Amino acid sequence: DGPIPGWSLLGAGRAEGERRLADELHTSGCRQVVQGAYRRFFALNQPFLQVCTDWQLIEVDGAPVVNDHADAAHDAEVIGRLRALAERVAPVCAELGAALARFGSYQPRFAAAIDHIDAGEIEWFTKPTHDSFHTVWFELHENLLATLGIERGTEETPMTTPQPIASKDVA
């Protein structure tokens, strides 16, 4: 129930999910592929967050205010930057999908969100109740963190390799 209905895992379910993801990563033998894709994704994360901020806020008299989307040139520029990020994340998604099939849905979802935005449905940029570009990005980020056993908040910089919470994939 609530504004965003759905399910949420309890602690035991999250632990079991993480165990299964670690098993899958070990069995598939694609840890290095997923780690490399994660590093490339993470390098895009800060620029993506900035694009979202620039979409949601504009500067008026030196202060940030909520973007009312009345400035078509501003919105077009930010959407152009989002498209550029979509192009840069596409090969990351393709590599992940080739390594583990469960990652295969992200690129079509990003493309669908861009199509909606291009059709003037601007809520597909960041609205959490839609399969918006931001929603898909967040889900991919969470999936990568869970797959690699990385705790959110321990990520450092795009060039570092965050360490897994535990070596769950060692036989």
N, CA, C and O of each residue as an XYZ file, in Angstrom:
684
protein
N       0.835     -1.192      0.000
C       0.000      0.000      0.000
C       0.872      1.243      0.000
O       2.050      1.188      0.351
N       0.291      2.352     -0.391
C       1.015      3.610     -0.364
C       1.161      4.201     -1.751
O       0.650      3.643     -2.723
N       1.856      5.329     -1.853
C       1.993      6.005     -3.143
C       2.779      5.189     -4.171
O       2.542      5.305     -5.373
N       3.706      4.374     -3.698
C       4.463      3.496     -4.584
C       4.282      2.076     -4.055
O       5.096      1.592     -3.269
N       3.205      1.409     -4.493
C       2.927      0.073     -3.957
C       3.955     -0.950     -4.420
O       4.592     -0.785     -5.460
N       4.102     -1.984     -3.648
C       5.029     -3.036     -4.034
C       5.468     -3.839     -2.836
O       4.823     -3.838     -1.787
N       6.568     -4.518     -3.012
C       7.103     -5.403     -2.001
C       8.479     -4.904     -1.572
O       9.175     -4.220     -2.322
N       8.844     -5.260     -0.369
C      10.162     -4.933      0.134
C      10.692     -6.127      0.907
O       9.957     -6.779      1.648
N      11.973     -6.405      0.725
C      12.580     -7.531      1.420
C      12.882     -7.183      2.868
O      13.283     -6.063      3.182
N      12.686     -8.152      3.735
C      13.138     -8.021      5.111
C      14.619     -8.408      5.139
O      15.165     -8.837      4.122
N      15.262     -8.261      6.276
C      16.680     -8.547      6.397
C      17.063     -9.943      5.942
O      18.044    -10.117      5.219
N      16.287    -10.947      6.366
C      16.605    -12.333      5.993
C      16.469    -12.540      4.481
O      17.268    -13.256      3.878
N      15.474    -11.923      3.878
C      15.289    -12.041      2.438
C      16.402    -11.358      1.674
O      16.873    -11.871      0.659
N      16.827    -10.198      2.159
C      17.937     -9.484      1.525
C      19.211    -10.323      1.623
O      19.952    -10.434      0.646
N      19.473    -10.913      2.791
C      20.669    -11.750      2.962
C      20.631    -12.956      2.018
O      21.644    -13.310      1.415
N      19.458    -13.583      1.894
C      19.337    -14.732      0.985
C      19.533    -14.295     -0.462
O      20.189    -14.992     -1.236
N      18.975    -13.158     -0.828
C      19.170    -12.644     -2.177
C      20.635    -12.375     -2.470
O      21.131    -12.711     -3.546
N      21.327    -11.771     -1.516
C      22.753    -11.497     -1.698
C      23.548    -12.796     -1.822
O      24.492    -12.877     -2.609
N      23.169    -13.802     -1.053
C      23.843    -15.100     -1.146
C      23.650    -15.695     -2.533
O      24.595    -16.215     -3.126
N      22.431    -15.621     -3.047
C      22.141    -16.165     -4.384
C      22.874    -15.388     -5.484
O      23.366    -15.974     -6.447
N      22.937    -14.079     -5.326
C      23.665    -13.278     -6.309
C      25.150    -13.629     -6.302
O      25.772    -13.736     -7.359
N      25.713    -13.807     -5.117
C      27.127    -14.195     -5.023
C      27.356    -15.560     -5.666
O      28.344    -15.764     -6.371
N      26.434    -16.493     -5.417
C      26.541    -17.821     -6.043
C      26.475    -17.701     -7.563
O      27.270    -18.317     -8.273
N      25.535    -16.916     -8.056
C      25.391    -16.729     -9.498
C      26.666    -16.128    -10.098
O      27.135    -16.571    -11.146
N      27.215    -15.128     -9.432
C      28.418    -14.477     -9.939
C      29.591    -15.457     -9.965
O      30.371    -15.475    -10.918
N      29.709    -16.254     -8.936
C      30.783    -17.255     -8.884
C      30.593    -18.320     -9.964
O      31.530    -18.648    -10.692
N      29.381    -18.854    -10.060
C      29.087    -19.923    -11.027
C      29.279    -19.453    -12.463
O      29.784    -20.199    -13.302
N      28.879    -18.225    -12.744
C      28.973    -17.697    -14.112
C      30.405    -17.378    -14.515
O      30.727    -17.350    -15.703
N      31.257    -17.140    -13.536
C      32.641    -16.793    -13.842
C      32.814    -15.424    -14.474
O      33.815    -15.170    -15.145
N      31.844    -14.537    -14.265
C      31.909    -13.243    -14.950
C      32.133    -12.070    -13.996
O      31.775    -10.937    -14.318
N      32.713    -12.327    -12.841
C      32.945    -11.246    -11.875
C      33.729    -10.091    -12.506
O      33.352     -8.932    -12.331
N      34.802    -10.381    -13.229
C      35.613     -9.309    -13.807
C      34.822     -8.487    -14.817
O      34.981     -7.268    -14.885
N      33.983     -9.137    -15.590
C      33.145     -8.416    -16.556
C      32.196     -7.477    -15.824
O      32.064     -6.308    -16.190
N      31.536     -7.989    -14.791
C      30.577     -7.173    -14.038
C      31.300     -6.050    -13.306
O      30.794     -4.929    -13.263
N      32.467     -6.320    -12.730
C      33.224     -5.264    -12.060
C      33.636     -4.171    -13.040
O      33.544     -2.985    -12.721
N      34.086     -4.558    -14.216
C      34.470     -3.562    -15.216
C      33.281     -2.722    -15.659
O      33.389     -1.504    -15.802
N      32.156     -3.373    -15.872
C      30.941     -2.652    -16.267
C      30.493     -1.720    -15.141
O      30.062     -0.592    -15.383
N      30.603     -2.206    -13.921
C      30.231     -1.376    -12.771
C      31.112     -0.120    -12.709
O      30.604      0.978    -12.482
N      32.413     -0.274    -12.908
C      33.307      0.896    -12.856
C      32.924      1.913    -13.935
O      32.929      3.118    -13.681
N      32.596      1.436    -15.128
C      32.194      2.362    -16.200
C      30.851      3.011    -15.870
O      30.658      4.200    -16.126
N      29.928      2.241    -15.307
C      28.636      2.798    -14.885
C      28.850      3.847    -13.802
O      28.302      4.947    -13.872
N      29.657      3.495    -12.796
C      29.875      4.401    -11.673
C      30.516      5.706    -12.124
O      30.234      6.757    -11.549
N      31.372      5.661    -13.142
C      31.979      6.877    -13.690
C      30.921      7.803    -14.287
O      31.128      9.014    -14.363
N      29.800      7.245    -14.708
C      28.699      8.037    -15.275
C      27.717      8.505    -14.205
O      26.874      9.358    -14.482
N      27.807      7.970    -13.004
C      26.803      8.242    -11.986
C      26.765      9.708    -11.569
O      25.685     10.296    -11.504
N      27.915     10.310    -11.284
C      27.908     11.715    -10.875
C      27.398     12.623    -11.990
O      26.581     13.503    -11.718
N      27.849     12.445    -13.242
C      27.255     13.256    -14.315
C      25.735     13.045    -14.433
O      24.997     13.990    -14.709
N      25.274     11.807    -14.222
C      23.834     11.559    -14.271
C      23.111     12.303    -13.149
O      22.070     12.917    -13.382
N      23.658     12.250    -11.937
C      23.028     12.959    -10.818
C      22.977     14.454    -11.089
O      22.006     15.120    -10.728
N      24.024     14.990    -11.728
C      24.024     16.415    -12.064
C      22.954     16.733    -13.104
O      22.292     17.767    -13.015
N      22.781     15.858    -14.082
C      21.737     16.065    -15.090
C      20.358     16.076    -14.420
O      19.508     16.899    -14.758
N      20.142     15.166    -13.478
C      18.854     15.131    -12.771
C      18.643     16.408    -11.960
O      17.547     16.966    -11.949
N      19.688     16.863    -11.289
C      19.591     18.116    -10.528
C      19.267     19.276    -11.461
O      18.413     20.109    -11.159
N      19.959     19.321    -12.600
C      19.725     20.402    -13.555
C      18.331     20.331    -14.174
O      17.791     21.347    -14.611
N      17.761     19.154    -14.211
C      16.393     18.986    -14.708
C      15.390     19.485    -13.672
O      14.378     20.092    -14.022
N      15.670     19.233    -12.421
C      14.708     19.533    -11.361
C      14.833     20.953    -10.811
O      13.862     21.513    -10.303
N      16.034     21.535    -10.914
C      16.260     22.862    -10.355
C      16.879     23.782    -11.399
O      17.660     23.344    -12.244
N      16.520     25.064    -11.331
C      17.166     26.086    -12.150
C      17.613     27.200    -11.208
O      17.142     27.305    -10.075
N      18.510     28.009    -11.690
C      18.990     29.119    -10.872
C      18.245     30.390    -11.254
O      18.177     30.754    -12.428
N      17.694     31.054    -10.262
C      17.011     32.329    -10.453
C      17.593     33.298     -9.432
O      17.531     33.056     -8.227
N      18.153     34.385     -9.920
C      18.784     35.385     -9.052
C      19.804     34.754     -8.109
O      19.896     35.120     -6.937
N      20.562     33.805     -8.635
C      21.626     33.185     -7.865
C      21.184     32.116     -6.884
O      22.006     31.589     -6.134
N      19.898     31.787     -6.878
C      19.403     30.778     -5.937
C      18.702     29.650     -6.708
O      18.021     29.900     -7.702
N      18.876     28.408     -6.239
C      18.187     27.299     -6.912
C      16.688     27.309     -6.595
O      16.279     27.471     -5.445
N      15.886     27.133     -7.640
C      14.431     27.025     -7.476
C      13.951     25.846     -8.314
O      14.641     25.406     -9.234
N      12.772     25.341     -7.994
C      12.211     24.215     -8.727
C      11.974     24.626    -10.178
O      11.401     25.680    -10.454
N      12.420     23.785    -11.088
C      12.258     24.032    -12.521
C      10.790     23.886    -12.895
O      10.205     22.817    -12.723
N      10.201     24.945    -13.400
C       8.803     24.884    -13.859
C       8.716     24.458    -15.316
O       7.620     24.364    -15.869
N       9.847     24.201    -15.935
C       9.960     23.732    -17.322
C       9.401     24.734    -18.330
O       8.959     24.356    -19.415
N       9.424     26.024    -17.957
C       8.982     27.073    -18.877
C      10.093     27.470    -19.847
O       9.821     28.046    -20.900
N      11.338     27.167    -19.497
C      12.473     27.511    -20.343
C      12.788     26.318    -21.246
O      13.527     25.411    -20.863
N      12.219     26.336    -22.438
C      12.372     25.208    -23.371
C      13.828     24.982    -23.758
O      14.242     23.837    -23.943
N      14.614     26.054    -23.884
C      16.028     25.897    -24.257
C      16.805     25.174    -23.159
O      17.629     24.302    -23.438
N      16.534     25.544    -21.916
C      17.195     24.864    -20.792
C      16.830     23.382    -20.791
O      17.706     22.521    -20.706
N      15.549     23.094    -20.884
C      15.105     21.691    -20.854
C      15.682     20.896    -22.013
O      16.077     19.744    -21.836
N      15.737     21.499    -23.206
C      16.290     20.806    -24.370
C      17.765     20.491    -24.157
O      18.231     19.414    -24.527
N      18.501     21.425    -23.563
C      19.928     21.205    -23.296
C      20.115     20.053    -22.308
O      20.984     19.205    -22.505
N      19.313     20.018    -21.258
C      19.438     18.964    -20.249
C      19.017     17.612    -20.839
O      19.656     16.595    -20.569
N      17.960     17.597    -21.633
C      17.542     16.347    -22.289
C      18.643     15.873    -23.236
O      18.876     14.670    -23.347
N      19.320     16.787    -23.916
C      20.442     16.409    -24.774
C      21.552     15.736    -23.974
O      22.148     14.761    -24.433
N      21.828     16.250    -22.791
C      22.846     15.631    -21.931
C      22.373     14.263    -21.439
O      23.179     13.343    -21.299
N      21.085     14.125    -21.181
C      20.554     12.815    -20.780
C      20.709     11.815    -21.928
O      21.101     10.669    -21.708
N      20.399     12.252    -23.152
C      20.575     11.368    -24.319
C      22.036     10.925    -24.450
O      22.311      9.760    -24.738
N      22.964     11.855    -24.239
C      24.389     11.509    -24.317
C      24.747     10.467    -23.258
O      25.514      9.547    -23.540
N      24.210     10.596    -22.057
C      24.451      9.592    -21.022
C      23.823      8.260    -21.405
O      24.399      7.201    -21.155
N      22.643      8.317    -22.011
C      21.984      7.078    -22.455
C      22.865      6.352    -23.469
O      22.976      5.126    -23.436
N      23.488      7.109    -24.367
C      24.387      6.499    -25.353
C      25.616      5.898    -24.685
O      26.114      4.860    -25.122
N      26.103      6.534    -23.641
C      27.299      6.036    -22.954
C      27.004      4.832    -22.071
O      27.876      3.984    -21.879
N      25.786      4.740    -21.527
C      25.466      3.598    -20.667
C      25.019      2.385    -21.491
O      25.028      1.265    -20.981
N      24.630      2.586    -22.749
C      24.145      1.481    -23.587
C      25.161      0.347    -23.713
O      24.776     -0.809    -23.537
N      26.444      0.612    -24.010
C      27.388     -0.503    -24.112
C      27.624     -1.206    -22.770
O      27.895     -2.406    -22.731
N      27.521     -0.455    -21.684
C      27.646     -1.063    -20.353
C      26.505     -2.057    -20.158
O      26.721     -3.180    -19.703
N      25.292     -1.637    -20.503
C      24.119     -2.516    -20.380
C      24.254     -3.737    -21.285
O      23.915     -4.852    -20.888
N      24.746     -3.524    -22.494
C      24.913     -4.646    -23.431
C      25.904     -5.662    -22.878
O      25.664     -6.868    -22.946
N      27.009     -5.183    -22.335
C      28.007     -6.092    -21.779
C      27.447     -6.845    -20.572
O      27.663     -8.048    -20.428
N      26.731     -6.135    -19.713
C      26.130     -6.791    -18.547
C      25.106     -7.835    -18.972
O      25.081     -8.941    -18.433
N      24.256     -7.481    -19.943
C      23.235     -8.414    -20.426
C      23.836     -9.648    -21.061
O      23.274    -10.738    -20.951
N      24.980     -9.493    -21.730
C      25.658    -10.645    -22.333
C      26.262    -11.540    -21.252
O      26.342    -12.757    -21.420
N      26.686    -10.935    -20.146
C      27.305    -11.704    -19.067
C      26.262    -12.407    -18.204
O      26.408    -13.584    -17.875
N      25.215    -11.680    -17.842
C      24.142    -12.218    -16.996
C      22.811    -11.754    -17.578
O      22.536    -10.555    -17.628
N      22.001    -12.684    -18.008
C      20.759    -12.359    -18.723
C      19.843    -11.430    -17.936
O      19.094    -10.658    -18.535
N      19.885    -11.488    -16.617
C      18.965    -10.647    -15.831
C      19.245     -9.154    -15.984
O      18.414     -8.327    -15.608
N      20.397     -8.805    -16.526
C      20.701     -7.402    -16.798
C      20.182     -6.965    -18.169
O      20.296     -5.790    -18.520
N      19.628     -7.869    -18.930
C      19.226     -7.580    -20.303
C      18.075     -6.609    -20.462
O      17.886     -6.071    -21.553
N      17.306     -6.365    -19.430
C      16.132     -5.490    -19.567
C      16.452     -4.010    -19.419
O      15.615     -3.170    -19.745
N      17.627     -3.675    -18.941
C      17.898     -2.265    -18.645
C      17.971     -1.377    -19.883
O      17.369     -0.303    -19.904
N      18.695     -1.805    -20.912
C      18.825     -0.949    -22.086
C      17.478     -0.675    -22.756
O      17.209      0.476    -23.099
N      16.622     -1.674    -22.956
C      15.311     -1.355    -23.544
C      14.481     -0.413    -22.656
O      13.707      0.396    -23.167
N      14.636     -0.515    -21.360
C      13.902      0.374    -20.448
C      14.435      1.800    -20.536
O      13.657      2.754    -20.518
N      15.763      1.954    -20.631
C      16.336      3.295    -20.826
C      15.827      3.888    -22.138
O      15.427      5.051    -22.188
N      15.845      3.080    -23.195
C      15.392      3.555    -24.510
C      13.921      3.953    -24.474
O      13.536      4.959    -25.070
N      13.104      3.175    -23.785
C      11.673      3.499    -23.685
C      11.470      4.818    -22.942
O      10.635      5.631    -23.336
N      12.229      5.029    -21.871
C      12.106      6.289    -21.130
C      12.486      7.474    -22.021
O      11.807      8.500    -22.015
N      13.569      7.330    -22.784
C      13.985      8.400    -23.710
C      12.887      8.642    -24.757
O      12.588      9.792    -25.081
N      12.289      7.573    -25.282
C      11.206      7.728    -26.261
C      10.045      8.523    -25.667
O       9.492      9.399    -26.333
N       9.675      8.231    -24.435
C       8.595      8.986    -23.772
C       8.974     10.454    -23.607
O       8.159     11.341    -23.861
N      10.202     10.709    -23.184
C      10.661     12.091    -23.013
C      10.629     12.817    -24.355
O      10.176     13.958    -24.439
N      11.115     12.148    -25.410
C      11.100     12.749    -26.744
C       9.678     13.035    -27.226
O       9.462     13.935    -28.037
N       8.716     12.273    -26.727
C       7.311     12.484    -27.093
C       6.659     13.579    -26.243
O       5.457     13.822    -26.349
N       7.463     14.237    -25.399
C       6.934     15.328    -24.581
C       6.436     14.897    -23.214
O       5.915     15.716    -22.457
N       6.588     13.636    -22.896
C       6.151     13.133    -21.591
C       7.321     13.259    -20.606
O       8.008     12.286    -20.295
N       7.520     14.500    -20.126
C       8.722     14.804    -19.362
C       8.780     14.119    -18.001
O       9.843     14.065    -17.382
N       7.663     13.602    -17.533
C       7.691     12.884    -16.252
C       8.539     11.612    -16.329
O       8.922     11.053    -15.301
N       8.828     11.159    -17.552
C       9.645      9.957    -17.738
C      11.127     10.224    -17.513
O      11.954      9.324    -17.658
N      11.459     11.451    -17.161
C      12.846     11.781    -16.825
C      13.151     11.299    -15.408
O      14.107     10.549    -15.210
N      12.354     11.718    -14.416
C      12.694     11.418    -13.017
C      11.548     10.919    -12.141
O      11.773     10.627    -10.967
N      10.355     10.813    -12.659
C       9.220     10.494    -11.788
C       9.334      9.069    -11.222
O       9.450      8.107    -11.982
N       9.303      8.937     -9.889
C       9.515      7.615     -9.278
C       8.371      6.627     -9.483
O       8.573      5.423     -9.328
N       7.183      7.099     -9.825
C       6.068      6.178    -10.040
C       5.983      5.689    -11.481
O       5.072      4.946    -11.846
N       6.952      6.120    -12.300
C       7.062      5.663    -13.693
C       8.339      4.833    -13.821
O       9.191      4.840    -12.933
N       8.453      4.134    -14.915
C       9.707      3.451    -15.228
C      10.609      4.489    -15.896
O      11.131      4.285    -16.992
N      10.772      5.616    -15.185
C      11.513      6.760    -15.716
C      12.992      6.422    -15.849
O      13.472      5.422    -15.316
N      13.697      7.278    -16.570
C      15.131      7.064    -16.746
C      15.805      6.977    -15.386
O      16.656      6.116    -15.165
N      15.425      7.872    -14.469
C      16.004      7.870    -13.127
C      15.681      6.576    -12.389
O      16.556      6.011    -11.734
N      14.456      6.102    -12.482
C      14.066      4.861    -11.815
C      14.898      3.691    -12.328
O      15.388      2.881    -11.541
N      15.055      3.603    -13.638
C      15.828      2.508    -14.234
C      17.288      2.622    -13.813
O      17.920      1.619    -13.483
N      17.828      3.843    -13.823
C      19.217      4.058    -13.406
C      19.421      3.581    -11.970
O      20.372      2.860    -11.670
N      18.514      3.997    -11.093
C      18.607      3.613     -9.682
C      18.554      2.095     -9.526
O      19.329      1.518     -8.764
N      17.639      1.452    -10.248
C      17.521     -0.005    -10.157
C      18.784     -0.703    -10.665
O      19.241     -1.673    -10.060
N      19.349     -0.213    -11.772
C      20.582     -0.803    -12.284
C      21.710     -0.624    -11.270
O      22.477     -1.553    -11.016
N      21.805      0.553    -10.701
C      22.832      0.818     -9.696
C      22.678     -0.139     -8.510
O      23.653     -0.748     -8.070
N      21.467     -0.268     -8.001
C      21.216     -1.183     -6.883
C      21.537     -2.623     -7.258
O      22.097     -3.363     -6.449
N      21.190     -3.027     -8.470
C      21.452     -4.389     -8.930
C      22.960     -4.645     -8.982
O      23.427     -5.708     -8.571
N      23.710     -3.679     -9.484
C      25.163     -3.833     -9.534
C      25.762     -3.921     -8.131
O      26.618     -4.766     -7.867
N      25.310     -3.051     -7.241
C      25.815     -3.087     -5.863
C      25.526     -4.437     -5.214
O      26.405     -5.035     -4.592
N      24.293     -4.912     -5.361
C      23.924     -6.195     -4.752
C      24.698     -7.347     -5.387
O      25.158     -8.249     -4.686
N      24.840     -7.320     -6.699
C      25.545     -8.390     -7.405
C      26.998     -8.489     -6.952
O      27.531     -9.585     -6.777
N      27.630     -7.335     -6.764
C      29.047     -7.320     -6.386
C      29.252     -7.303     -4.876
O      30.391     -7.329     -4.410
N      28.166     -7.259     -4.103
C      28.291     -7.247     -2.651
C      28.864     -5.954     -2.111
O      29.572     -5.955     -1.105
N      28.560     -4.847     -2.777
C      29.062     -3.538     -2.353
C      27.963     -2.833     -1.569
O      26.817     -2.762     -2.012
N      28.319     -2.322     -0.419
C      27.356     -1.590      0.399
C      27.261     -0.155     -0.100
O      28.277      0.514     -0.287
N      26.031      0.315     -0.314
C      25.842      1.697     -0.768
C      26.508      2.624      0.248
O      26.412      2.420      1.458
N      27.172      3.626     -0.267
C      27.863      4.561      0.604
C      29.341      4.246      0.755
O      30.104      5.075      1.252
N      29.756      3.053      0.332
C      31.180      2.720      0.402
C      31.873      3.001     -0.923
O      33.091      2.855     -1.034
N      31.110      3.398     -1.919
C      31.691      3.720     -3.214
C      32.564      4.955     -3.044
O      32.196      5.898     -2.342
N      33.719      4.939     -3.691
C      34.641      6.053     -3.495
C      34.693      6.945     -4.716
O      34.012      7.970     -4.757
N      35.466      6.591     -5.687
C      35.570      7.388     -6.905
C      35.442      6.444     -8.085
O      35.615      5.236     -7.922
N      35.148      6.956     -9.254
C      34.997      6.076    -10.417
C      36.242      5.248    -10.723
O      36.125      4.198    -11.356
N      37.402      5.672    -10.307
C      38.618      4.963    -10.666
C      39.025      3.920     -9.622
O      39.948      3.140     -9.854
N      38.348      3.904     -8.487
C      38.687      2.905     -7.483
C      37.774      1.715     -7.624
O      36.712      1.806     -8.240
N      38.173      0.624     -7.069
C      37.354     -0.577     -7.089
C      36.812     -0.797     -5.689
O      37.553     -1.253     -4.818
N      35.529     -0.485     -5.440
C      34.981     -0.736     -4.124
C      35.098     -2.220     -3.780
O      34.951     -3.090     -4.638
N      35.358     -2.472     -2.539
C      35.535     -3.842     -2.099
C      34.193     -4.445     -1.702
O      33.352     -3.752     -1.129
N      33.981     -5.723     -1.997
C      32.753     -6.383     -1.574
C      32.668     -6.389     -0.052
O      33.684     -6.295      0.636
N      31.450     -6.499      0.465
C      31.232     -6.583      1.902
C      31.956     -7.812      2.439
O      32.580     -7.750      3.499
N      31.881     -8.898      1.737
C      32.548    -10.140      2.121
C      32.893    -10.903      0.847
O      32.301    -10.660     -0.205
N      33.827    -11.802      0.936
C      34.173    -12.616     -0.220
C      33.178    -13.761     -0.345
O      33.509    -14.922     -0.104
N      31.974    -13.420     -0.720
C      30.900    -14.421     -0.775
C      31.044    -15.342     -1.970
O      30.421    -16.403     -2.013
N      31.859    -14.952     -2.940
C      31.904    -15.769     -4.142
C      33.136    -16.678     -4.184
O      33.460    -17.239     -5.231
N      33.805    -16.819     -3.074
C      34.953    -17.713     -3.020
C      34.465    -19.094     -2.632
O      33.762    -19.255     -1.633
N      34.839    -20.097     -3.424
C      34.360    -21.455     -3.160
C      35.032    -22.034     -1.935
O      34.753    -23.172     -1.557
